[in-house]
Amino acid sequence: MEPLKTLDNWLAHCERLHPTSIDLGLDRVRAVAERMGLAFACPVITVAGTNGKGSTCAMLEAILLQSGYRTGLYTSPHLVDFEERCRICGELVDATELIACFERVERARIQNDNEISLTYFEFTTLAILQLLADAKLDVVILEVGLGGRLDAVNILDADCAVITSIDLDHTALLGTDRESIGLEKAGIMRAGKPVVVSDPVPPQSVLDHAAKVGADLWRMGHDFNFTGDKQQWAWAGRGRRYAGLAYPALRGANQLVNAAGVLAALTALRERLPVTAQAVRNGLSMVELPGRFQIIPGQPALVFDVAHNPHSVAALAENLDAMGYYPCTHAIFGAMADKDLTQMLARVSPMIDKWYFTDLPTARAATSEVLYANWQAMRTRPDITAATYKTPGEALQAAVKAANPADRIVVFGSFYTVGGILKGGVPRLSAPHLAA
């Protein structure tokens, strides 16, 4: 094989290695990790769930950074650049650092002519884990990619696990109901270690598995809780209270649930990673996460949200409703073909006046025509319009052209949809009507 000199070269190589993009199981990835001698000397926090994982990871990182700890963070997928998947001490890693770790994975993978096939996700996960292991960190936060029990991240024994909201997604791989999906997520639990379940109504399978493996269960509404009014909120858990907290900088009503789980995890780890109340306040006030109900001021206003299943789209609809009145809401929508498109469209349709369906640059995506057909089949309002576009960028151009300054444009449905616009930088919109 010719030497691979760029990160793009390595990522293309990873895409060619395995016959399928998803192959759940730990045997292959664990075997390569053992060849690499992969190990962590610091506490590891893993975060699984259907929705809220990225926000939970970002809040954990922000508070721990404010406490003075050297943090490592791994999340997936990325919006624009692959390097977004890994941060050390709050900073994106450099491509050259990643390339060196890709080379180490490849050497271990083909060691002694005994080649082990890895998927793109498995290969890249090992490379990032190696980079984090080499960085002499105080704490590592790892977002679980899909499921939990058989996800590549689960080769590590976490010192604390967090399970966020659980809903129907990836049903072909994880099961067709919340109980089955919950059991897969529960696979990240470890005996004697804390597991924070921030879903207010968790599947019984999650609670049963915690008891079965002997995990230290921290359950929302039982071991910790939160209260709030329009100005501030408070948290109480085992032996710890926080009062008069400002709301997290991340927008959306669901972020308090995520923040409550974050404070439970930090309280569970307080003997190894003590944090001050001021670090909590500062961290929550400064946390950033692009694409999670991200509002860009302008005329019209622009809203980005990677909501990509019925549960997260329902939360998006609730958050849009809380924004107040807009004369017209334009929606740019692109999604994967394996999603429950009918339910996603149904949850948010009452909020949308004009649709802009877009193709996405992946074979997994539903075409804009398929999205349009799904919408047409459930259309109930004759005054709503829709059209199809080849790219999110083209859809945005059309929406801006049609919008009035007082309108809003919502971009959602997939990381690809949001990333397709953010790859050109964060746009600041000025409707053409203003220039007239």
C-alpha positions as CSV (number, residue, x, y, z in Angstrom):
1,M,0.0,0.0,0.0
2,E,1.3,3.5,-0.9
3,P,2.0,5.8,2.1
4,L,-1.1,7.7,3.2
5,K,0.0,11.3,3.8
6,T,-3.2,13.3,4.6
7,L,-6.1,12.8,6.9
8,D,-8.5,12.6,3.9
9,N,-6.3,9.8,2.5
10,W,-6.7,7.9,5.8
11,L,-10.4,8.4,6.1
12,A,-10.9,7.2,2.5
13,H,-8.7,4.1,3.4
14,C,-10.9,3.5,6.5
15,E,-14.1,3.5,4.3
16,R,-12.7,0.8,2.1
17,L,-11.6,-1.7,4.8
18,H,-14.9,-3.4,5.8
19,P,-17.8,-4.6,3.7
20,T,-20.4,-2.8,5.8
21,S,-20.4,0.6,7.4
22,I,-21.8,-0.8,10.7
23,D,-20.8,-4.1,12.1
24,L,-21.8,-4.2,15.8
25,G,-19.4,-6.3,18.0
26,L,-16.4,-5.8,20.1
27,D,-14.1,-8.8,19.2
28,R,-12.3,-7.2,16.3
29,V,-11.9,-3.7,17.8
30,R,-10.8,-5.2,21.2
31,A,-8.2,-7.4,19.5
32,V,-6.6,-4.4,17.7
33,A,-6.8,-2.3,20.9
34,E,-4.9,-5.1,22.8
35,R,-2.2,-5.2,20.1
36,M,-1.9,-1.4,20.5
37,G,-1.7,-1.6,24.3
38,L,-4.5,0.9,24.6
39,A,-5.2,2.0,28.2
40,F,-6.1,5.0,30.2
41,A,-4.6,6.1,33.5
42,C,-7.3,8.7,34.2
43,P,-11.1,8.5,34.9
44,V,-13.2,7.7,31.9
45,I,-16.9,8.9,31.5
46,T,-19.0,7.3,28.8
47,V,-22.2,8.8,27.5
48,A,-24.9,6.8,25.7
49,G,-28.5,7.6,24.7
50,T,-30.8,8.4,21.8
51,N,-30.8,12.2,22.3
52,G,-28.8,14.6,24.4
53,K,-25.4,12.8,24.3
54,G,-23.6,15.7,22.6
55,S,-25.0,18.3,24.9
56,T,-24.2,16.2,28.0
57,C,-20.6,15.7,26.8
58,A,-20.2,19.4,26.1
59,M,-21.4,20.4,29.5
60,L,-19.2,17.9,31.3
61,E,-16.2,19.2,29.3
62,A,-17.0,22.8,30.0
63,I,-17.4,22.4,33.8
64,L,-14.3,20.2,34.1
65,L,-12.3,22.7,32.1
66,Q,-13.4,25.4,34.4
67,S,-12.2,23.3,37.3
68,G,-8.7,23.3,35.9
69,Y,-8.7,19.7,34.6
70,R,-6.9,18.5,31.4
71,T,-9.9,17.1,29.5
72,G,-10.2,14.9,26.5
73,L,-13.4,14.6,24.5
74,Y,-14.5,12.3,21.8
75,T,-17.8,12.8,20.0
76,S,-19.4,11.7,16.7
77,P,-20.4,12.4,14.1
78,H,-18.9,15.7,13.0
79,L,-20.6,18.6,11.3
80,V,-18.0,19.9,8.9
81,D,-14.4,18.6,9.7
82,F,-13.4,15.3,11.1
83,E,-11.1,17.0,13.6
84,E,-14.3,18.1,15.4
85,R,-14.6,14.6,16.8
86,C,-11.7,15.1,19.3
87,R,-10.8,17.9,21.6
88,I,-8.0,18.1,24.1
89,C,-8.2,20.8,26.8
90,G,-11.1,22.3,24.8
91,E,-9.1,22.7,21.6
92,L,-9.6,20.7,18.4
93,V,-6.8,18.3,17.6
94,D,-4.5,18.8,14.7
95,A,-4.8,16.5,11.6
96,T,-1.1,15.6,11.9
97,E,-1.6,14.3,15.4
98,L,-4.5,12.2,14.1
99,I,-2.5,10.8,11.2
100,A,0.2,9.5,13.5
101,C,-2.4,7.6,15.5
102,F,-4.1,6.3,12.3
103,E,-0.7,4.8,11.4
104,R,-0.5,3.1,14.8
105,V,-3.9,1.5,14.3
106,E,-3.0,0.3,10.9
107,R,0.2,-1.3,12.1
108,A,-1.7,-3.1,14.9
109,R,-4.4,-4.1,12.5
110,I,-2.1,-5.9,10.1
111,Q,0.4,-7.2,12.7
112,N,2.3,-10.4,11.8
113,D,0.2,-10.7,8.6
114,N,-2.8,-11.4,10.7
115,E,-5.1,-8.8,9.3
116,I,-8.2,-7.7,11.2
117,S,-11.0,-5.9,9.4
118,L,-12.3,-2.7,11.0
119,T,-15.2,-0.4,10.0
120,Y,-14.7,3.3,9.5
121,F,-16.1,4.0,12.9
122,E,-14.0,1.3,14.7
123,F,-10.8,2.4,13.0
124,T,-11.3,6.1,13.7
125,T,-12.4,5.5,17.2
126,L,-9.2,3.5,18.0
127,A,-7.1,6.3,16.5
128,I,-8.8,9.0,18.6
129,L,-8.7,6.9,21.8
130,Q,-4.9,6.4,21.3
131,L,-4.5,10.1,20.8
132,L,-6.4,10.8,24.1
133,A,-4.5,8.0,25.9
134,D,-1.1,9.7,24.9
135,A,-2.2,13.1,26.1
136,K,-1.7,12.7,29.8
137,L,-5.2,13.9,30.7
138,D,-7.0,14.2,34.0
139,V,-10.4,12.9,32.6
140,V,-11.7,11.6,29.3
141,I,-15.3,12.0,28.1
142,L,-16.5,9.5,25.4
143,E,-19.7,9.7,23.5
144,V,-21.0,6.3,22.5
145,G,-21.7,6.1,18.8
146,L,-24.6,3.8,18.4
147,G,-26.3,1.6,21.1
148,G,-23.8,0.8,23.8
149,R,-23.3,-2.8,24.5
150,L,-21.6,-3.5,21.1
151,D,-20.3,0.0,20.4
152,A,-16.5,0.4,19.9
153,V,-16.3,2.8,22.8
154,N,-17.5,0.0,25.1
155,I,-14.1,-1.8,25.0
156,L,-13.2,0.6,27.8
157,D,-14.4,0.1,31.4
158,A,-15.9,3.5,32.3
159,D,-15.5,5.0,35.8
160,C,-18.9,6.6,35.3
161,A,-21.6,6.0,32.7
162,V,-24.3,8.4,31.7
163,I,-27.5,7.3,29.8
164,T,-29.5,10.2,28.4
165,S,-33.0,10.0,26.9
166,I,-34.0,6.8,25.2
167,D,-36.3,6.7,22.2
168,L,-36.8,4.8,19.0
169,D,-33.9,5.2,16.6
170,H,-31.7,2.7,14.6
171,T,-34.5,0.2,15.2
172,A,-33.1,-2.3,12.6
173,L,-29.9,-2.6,14.7
174,L,-31.0,-1.9,18.3
175,G,-34.6,-3.2,18.5
176,T,-38.1,-1.9,17.8
177,D,-39.1,-0.7,21.2
178,R,-37.7,1.3,24.1
179,E,-37.1,-1.7,26.3
180,S,-34.9,-3.4,23.7
181,I,-33.0,-0.2,22.9
182,G,-32.6,0.6,26.6
183,L,-31.0,-2.8,27.2
184,E,-28.5,-2.1,24.4
185,K,-27.7,1.4,26.0
186,A,-27.4,-0.3,29.4
187,G,-24.4,-2.3,28.1
188,I,-22.1,0.5,29.1
189,M,-22.7,-0.1,32.8
190,R,-20.0,-1.6,35.0
191,A,-20.3,-3.4,38.3
192,G,-19.7,-1.1,41.3
193,K,-19.4,2.0,39.1
194,P,-21.9,4.9,39.0
195,V,-24.4,5.0,36.2
196,V,-26.5,8.2,35.8
197,V,-29.8,7.7,34.1
198,S,-31.1,11.2,33.1
199,D,-34.2,9.9,31.2
200,P,-37.1,10.9,33.5
201,V,-39.0,7.8,32.5
202,P,-36.4,5.1,31.7
203,P,-37.2,1.7,30.3
204,Q,-37.5,-1.0,32.9
205,S,-34.7,-2.9,31.1
206,V,-32.2,-0.2,32.1
207,L,-33.1,-0.3,35.7
208,D,-33.1,-4.1,35.7
209,H,-29.7,-4.3,34.1
210,A,-28.2,-1.9,36.6
211,A,-29.4,-4.2,39.4
212,K,-28.2,-7.3,37.5
213,V,-24.6,-6.1,37.0
214,G,-24.4,-4.3,40.4
215,A,-23.9,-0.8,39.1
216,D,-24.4,2.2,41.4
217,L,-27.6,3.6,39.8
218,W,-28.2,7.4,39.9
219,R,-31.8,7.8,38.7
220,M,-33.6,11.0,37.8
221,G,-36.3,11.7,40.3
222,H,-34.9,9.3,42.9
223,D,-31.2,10.0,43.4
224,F,-31.2,13.5,42.0
225,N,-33.7,16.1,40.8
226,F,-34.0,19.6,39.6
227,T,-36.5,22.5,39.9
228,G,-36.6,25.8,38.1
229,D,-38.5,29.0,37.3
230,K,-38.1,31.5,34.5
231,Q,-35.0,33.0,36.1
232,Q,-33.0,30.2,37.6
233,W,-32.9,26.6,38.5
234,A,-31.6,24.3,41.3
235,W,-30.3,20.8,41.6
236,A,-30.2,18.3,44.5
237,G,-28.7,14.9,44.7
238,R,-26.9,12.6,47.1
239,G,-25.2,14.9,49.6
240,R,-25.0,17.9,47.3
241,R,-27.1,20.8,46.3
242,Y,-26.7,23.7,43.8
243,A,-29.1,26.7,44.0
244,G,-29.6,29.8,42.0
245,L,-28.1,28.4,38.8
246,A,-28.3,30.3,35.6
247,Y,-29.8,28.3,32.7
248,P,-27.2,26.5,30.5
249,A,-26.0,28.5,27.5
250,L,-27.3,25.7,25.3
251,R,-30.9,26.5,24.3
252,G,-33.9,24.3,24.6
253,A,-36.2,23.1,27.4
254,N,-34.6,19.6,27.2
255,Q,-31.1,21.0,28.3
256,L,-32.1,21.2,31.9
257,V,-32.6,17.4,31.9
258,N,-29.2,17.0,30.4
259,A,-27.6,19.4,32.8
260,A,-29.2,17.6,35.8
261,G,-27.5,14.3,34.6
262,V,-24.2,16.1,34.2
263,L,-24.3,17.4,37.8
264,A,-25.2,13.8,39.0
265,A,-22.2,12.4,37.2
266,L,-19.9,15.0,38.6
267,T,-21.3,14.4,42.1
268,A,-20.8,10.7,41.7
269,L,-17.1,11.3,40.8
270,R,-16.5,14.1,43.3
271,E,-13.9,12.1,45.3
272,R,-11.7,11.8,42.2
273,L,-12.7,14.9,40.3
274,P,-13.9,17.5,42.7
275,V,-15.5,20.6,41.2
276,T,-16.6,23.9,42.8
277,A,-20.0,25.5,42.5
278,Q,-18.4,28.4,40.7
279,A,-16.9,26.0,38.1
280,V,-20.4,24.6,37.6
281,R,-21.8,28.1,37.1
282,N,-19.1,29.2,34.7
283,G,-19.1,26.0,32.7
284,L,-22.8,25.9,32.1
285,S,-22.8,29.6,31.2
286,M,-20.0,29.2,28.7
287,V,-20.8,25.8,27.1
288,E,-21.1,25.8,23.3
289,L,-22.3,23.1,20.9
290,P,-23.0,24.0,17.2
291,G,-26.1,22.5,15.7
292,R,-28.2,22.0,18.8
293,F,-31.0,24.5,18.6
294,Q,-28.4,27.0,17.6
295,I,-30.0,30.4,16.8
296,I,-28.1,32.7,14.5
297,P,-29.4,36.3,14.7
298,G,-30.2,37.9,11.4
299,Q,-33.1,39.0,9.2
300,P,-34.5,36.4,8.8
301,A,-33.3,34.5,11.9
302,L,-31.6,31.1,11.3
303,V,-32.0,28.0,13.5
304,F,-29.7,25.0,13.2
305,D,-30.7,21.7,14.8
306,V,-29.3,18.2,14.1
307,A,-32.6,16.6,15.3
308,H,-32.8,13.4,13.4
309,N,-35.5,11.2,14.9
310,P,-39.1,11.8,16.1
311,H,-38.2,12.4,19.7
312,S,-35.6,15.1,19.0
313,V,-37.8,16.6,16.3
314,A,-40.6,16.9,18.8
315,A,-38.2,18.8,21.1
316,L,-37.3,21.0,18.2
317,A,-41.0,21.8,17.6
318,E,-41.5,22.7,21.3
319,N,-38.4,25.0,21.2
320,L,-39.6,26.6,18.0
321,D,-43.0,27.3,19.6
322,A,-41.2,28.9,22.6
323,M,-39.4,31.4,20.3
324,G,-42.6,33.4,19.8
325,Y,-44.3,34.6,16.7
326,Y,-42.8,34.6,13.2
327,P,-44.9,35.5,10.2
328,C,-43.4,32.6,8.2
329,T,-41.2,29.6,9.1
330,H,-39.1,28.1,6.3
331,A,-37.7,24.6,6.9
332,I,-34.7,23.0,5.1
333,F,-34.9,19.3,5.7
334,G,-32.7,16.4,4.7
335,A,-32.6,13.0,6.5
336,M,-31.4,9.5,6.4
337,A,-33.6,7.0,4.6
338,D,-33.8,4.6,7.6
339,K,-35.5,7.2,9.8
340,D,-39.2,7.4,10.6
341,L,-39.7,10.2,8.1
342,T,-43.5,10.3,8.5
343,Q,-43.3,10.8,12.3
344,M,-40.5,13.4,12.0
345,L,-42.5,15.4,9.5
346,A,-45.7,15.0,11.5
347,R,-44.1,16.3,14.7
348,V,-42.9,19.6,13.3
349,S,-45.3,20.2,10.4
350,P,-47.7,22.5,12.4
351,M,-44.8,24.9,12.8
352,I,-43.7,25.0,9.1
353,D,-45.1,27.2,6.3
354,K,-42.6,26.5,3.5
355,W,-40.6,23.3,3.0
356,Y,-37.2,23.0,1.2
357,F,-36.4,19.3,0.9
358,T,-32.7,18.5,0.1
359,D,-30.5,15.7,-1.1
360,L,-27.5,14.9,1.1
361,P,-24.1,13.6,0.1
362,T,-24.4,10.1,1.4
363,A,-25.9,6.9,0.0
364,R,-27.8,6.4,3.3
365,A,-29.8,9.6,2.8
366,A,-33.4,9.7,1.5
367,T,-33.6,11.7,-1.7
368,S,-35.4,15.1,-1.7
369,E,-38.0,13.5,-3.9
370,V,-38.7,10.8,-1.3
371,L,-38.9,13.4,1.4
372,Y,-41.3,15.4,-0.7
373,A,-43.5,12.3,-1.4
374,N,-43.6,11.5,2.4
375,W,-44.7,15.1,3.1
376,Q,-47.3,15.1,0.2
377,A,-48.9,11.9,1.5
378,M,-49.6,13.5,4.9
379,R,-50.2,17.1,3.8
380,T,-53.3,18.6,5.4
381,R,-52.9,22.4,4.8
382,P,-53.3,23.5,1.2
383,D,-51.5,26.8,1.9
384,I,-48.1,25.1,2.6
385,T,-45.6,25.0,-0.2
386,A,-42.6,22.7,-0.9
387,A,-39.8,22.2,-3.4
388,T,-36.7,20.0,-3.8
389,Y,-33.1,20.9,-4.0
390,K,-29.8,19.1,-4.7
391,T,-27.8,20.5,-1.7
392,P,-28.6,22.2,1.6
393,G,-26.8,25.3,0.3
394,E,-29.1,25.6,-2.7
395,A,-32.1,25.1,-0.4
396,L,-30.8,27.9,1.9
397,Q,-30.4,30.3,-1.1
398,A,-34.0,29.6,-2.1
399,A,-35.3,30.1,1.4
400,V,-33.4,33.4,1.8
401,K,-34.7,34.6,-1.5
402,A,-38.3,33.8,-0.5
403,A,-38.1,35.0,3.1
404,N,-39.0,38.3,4.6
405,P,-36.7,39.9,7.2
406,A,-39.1,39.0,10.1
407,D,-39.3,35.3,9.1
408,R,-37.1,32.4,10.4
409,I,-35.4,29.6,8.6
410,V,-35.0,26.2,10.3
411,V,-32.3,23.7,9.1
412,F,-32.7,20.2,10.6
413,G,-32.9,16.5,10.0
414,S,-29.3,15.3,10.0
415,F,-25.7,16.3,10.8
416,Y,-25.3,16.3,7.0
417,T,-28.1,18.9,6.6
418,V,-26.7,21.3,9.1
419,G,-23.1,20.6,8.2
420,G,-23.9,21.2,4.5
421,I,-24.5,24.8,5.3
422,L,-22.0,25.4,8.1
423,K,-19.1,24.1,5.9
424,G,-19.1,27.6,4.4
425,G,-19.0,29.3,7.8
426,V,-21.8,30.5,9.9
427,P,-24.1,32.6,7.6
428,R,-25.5,35.9,8.8
429,L,-28.6,36.4,6.8
430,S,-29.9,39.7,5.3
431,A,-33.1,39.2,3.3
432,P,-33.0,40.8,-0.1
433,H,-36.0,42.9,0.8
434,L,-33.8,44.9,3.1
435,A,-31.6,46.0,0.2
436,A,-34.5,47.3,-1.9
